[in-house]
Amino acid sequence: MKAMLFLGEKKIELIDLPNPKIGDDEVLLEMKAAGLCGSDLHLFYTPSRAEKEAGIFGLKFSPDMIPGHEPCGQVVEVGNSVKHLKVGDRVAVAHISGCGHCANCRKGWDMHCPNKQIYGGHIQGGYAEFMPAKAKDCVVLPENISYQDGAFYTCGASTGFYSLRRGNLKGGETVLCVGLGPVGLAGAYFASMMGARVIGVDISDERCRHSLNFGVEVAINAKKENVQERIAALTGGNGVELAIDYTGAPDGRNTAIEAAGLWGRVVLIGFGKGWTNIETELHVIEKQLTITGAWVFSFPELQELIAFASARDISLAKFTNKTVPITQGSELFAEFDKGSIGKSYISPLTK
């Protein structure tokens, strides 16, 4: 099979490997869509081999692992002990796999398992023609959910939705979404569906304009406008009830904290480099803010969101920027690294 390998420092190689063999508790997937995510840039595409071996954000990965943590495909082989999946099933794969036995795994929070493994980091990911997956990590896709949407739900879209749940968003509130990449755009989209007024912030004119098609009422370019003055004007000086930073950048986090009004809630969900210096008294204590961290979502929430989207026939097709074969993966990542808008996918089969 064909597969992509990240060599480090923004270099990608297309390699040939034997088709994977599966264990008794696994299924083999013929890959149909694998999404590109900002975490791929931070963890796999940009760092050097030495950085990956040393660990990034406290996570250590095999530098020779096939990446791709937003996998979606069709079952072509089933392990001997697998009973709930069959050949032909269309499945999305939760991108963090826990042991299945600890307290966190029992609650569906595999990402907090002390022995967790991440697809594309510790075990083979989706940037290949075939991928083995633990059967317990698979969610069967209803027929009205496309492979691209399924891949988006395995990380980006569900992470955006979870940020709203973590922030206790209520209909009628004003929410600020800082960073309008795929995850922030998903958060804005679902927030508007929940009846919120959405303000977006980015440093790209193109992303600001694009966001207006996804429920963002006002999009502010932080390079061209004073964000806090504009938010004050939009909210009558009160600030927003909920502010979410999707960038992981210190400036983005501070923008969200400063924009939150009295008794406001702030969710920090973006991964990024750099320390965030917070004006504690003025921006946290005096405003009595609640600042919450959020890291992706639980497995039950992935199931619930896919079921919700299917029942309401929600399509995320308009999020799609482009889908390319695996042979063009290097070019697609170069575009993504420059800040391409929307969501991009690799459709691994080259046929």
Secondary structure in CASP SS format (residue, H / E / C, confidence):
PFRMAT SS
TARGET T0000
AUTHOR 0000-0000-0000
METHOD secondary structure of the structure
MODEL  1
M C 1.00
K E 1.00
A E 1.00
M E 1.00
L E 1.00
F E 1.00
L E 1.00
G E 1.00
E C 1.00
K C 1.00
K E 1.00
I E 1.00
E E 1.00
L E 1.00
I E 1.00
D E 1.00
L C 1.00
P C 1.00
N C 1.00
P C 1.00
K C 1.00
I C 1.00
G C 1.00
D C 1.00
D C 1.00
E E 1.00
V E 1.00
L E 1.00
L E 1.00
E E 1.00
M E 1.00
K E 1.00
A E 1.00
A E 1.00
G E 1.00
L C 1.00
C C 1.00
G H 1.00
S H 1.00
D H 1.00
L H 1.00
H H 1.00
L H 1.00
F H 1.00
Y H 1.00
T C 1.00
P C 1.00
S C 1.00
R H 1.00
A H 1.00
E H 1.00
K H 1.00
E H 1.00
A H 1.00
G C 1.00
I E 1.00
F C 1.00
G C 1.00
L E 1.00
K C 1.00
F C 1.00
S C 1.00
P C 1.00
D C 1.00
M C 1.00
I C 1.00
P C 1.00
G C 1.00
H C 1.00
E C 1.00
P E 1.00
C E 1.00
G E 1.00
Q E 1.00
V E 1.00
V E 1.00
E E 1.00
V E 1.00
G C 1.00
N C 1.00
S C 1.00
V C 1.00
K C 1.00
H C 1.00
L C 1.00
K C 1.00
V C 1.00
G C 1.00
D C 1.00
R E 1.00
V E 1.00
A E 1.00
V E 1.00
A C 1.00
H C 1.00
I E 1.00
S E 1.00
G C 1.00
C C 1.00
G C 1.00
H C 1.00
C C 1.00
A H 1.00
N H 1.00
C H 1.00
R H 1.00
K C 1.00
G C 1.00
W C 1.00
D H 1.00
M H 1.00
H H 1.00
C C 1.00
P C 1.00
N C 1.00
K C 1.00
Q E 1.00
I E 1.00
Y E 1.00
G C 1.00
G C 1.00
H C 1.00
I E 1.00
Q C 1.00
G C 1.00
G C 1.00
Y C 1.00
A E 1.00
E C 1.00
F E 1.00
M E 1.00
P E 1.00
A E 1.00
K E 1.00
A H 1.00
K H 1.00
D H 1.00
C E 1.00
V E 1.00
V E 1.00
L C 1.00
P C 1.00
E C 1.00
N C 1.00
I C 1.00
S C 1.00
Y H 1.00
Q H 1.00
D H 1.00
G H 1.00
A H 1.00
F H 1.00
Y H 1.00
T C 1.00
C C 1.00
G H 1.00
A H 1.00
S H 1.00
T H 1.00
G H 1.00
F H 1.00
Y H 1.00
S H 1.00
L H 1.00
R H 1.00
R H 1.00
G C 1.00
N C 1.00
L C 1.00
K C 1.00
G C 1.00
G C 1.00
E C 1.00
T E 1.00
V E 1.00
L E 1.00
C E 1.00
V E 1.00
G C 1.00
L C 1.00
G C 1.00
P H 1.00
V H 1.00
G H 1.00
L H 1.00
A H 1.00
G H 1.00
A H 1.00
Y H 1.00
F H 1.00
A H 1.00
S H 1.00
M H 1.00
M C 1.00
G C 1.00
A C 1.00
R E 1.00
V E 1.00
I E 1.00
G E 1.00
V E 1.00
D E 1.00
I C 1.00
S C 1.00
D H 1.00
E H 1.00
R H 1.00
C H 1.00
R H 1.00
H H 1.00
S H 1.00
L C 1.00
N C 1.00
F C 1.00
G C 1.00
V C 1.00
E C 1.00
V E 1.00
A E 1.00
I E 1.00
N E 1.00
A C 1.00
K C 1.00
K C 1.00
E C 1.00
N C 1.00
V H 1.00
Q H 1.00
E H 1.00
R H 1.00
I H 1.00
A H 1.00
A H 1.00
L H 1.00
T C 1.00
G C 1.00
G C 1.00
N C 1.00
G C 1.00
V E 1.00
E E 1.00
L E 1.00
A E 1.00
I E 1.00
D E 1.00
Y C 1.00
T C 1.00
G C 1.00
A C 1.00
P H 1.00
D H 1.00
G H 1.00
R H 1.00
N H 1.00
T H 1.00
A H 1.00
I H 1.00
E H 1.00
A H 1.00
A E 1.00
G E 1.00
L E 1.00
W E 1.00
G E 1.00
R E 1.00
V E 1.00
V E 1.00
L E 1.00
I C 1.00
G C 1.00
F C 1.00
G C 1.00
K C 1.00
G C 1.00
W C 1.00
T C 1.00
N C 1.00
I C 1.00
E C 1.00
T H 1.00
E H 1.00
L H 1.00
H H 1.00
V H 1.00
I H 1.00
E C 1.00
K C 1.00
Q C 1.00
L C 1.00
T E 1.00
I E 1.00
T E 1.00
G E 1.00
A C 1.00
W C 1.00
V C 1.00
F C 1.00
S C 1.00
F H 1.00
P H 1.00
E H 1.00
L H 1.00
Q H 1.00
E H 1.00
L H 1.00
I H 1.00
A H 1.00
F H 1.00
A H 1.00
S H 1.00
A H 1.00
R C 1.00
D C 1.00
I C 1.00
S C 1.00
L C 1.00
A H 1.00
K H 1.00
F H 1.00
T E 1.00
N E 1.00
K E 1.00
T E 1.00
V E 1.00
P E 1.00
I H 1.00
T H 1.00
Q H 1.00
G H 1.00
S H 1.00
E H 1.00
L H 1.00
F H 1.00
A H 1.00
E H 1.00
F H 1.00
D H 1.00
K C 1.00
G C 1.00
S C 1.00
I C 1.00
G C 1.00
K E 1.00
S E 1.00
Y E 1.00
I E 1.00
S E 1.00
P C 1.00
L C 1.00
T C 1.00
K C 1.00
END
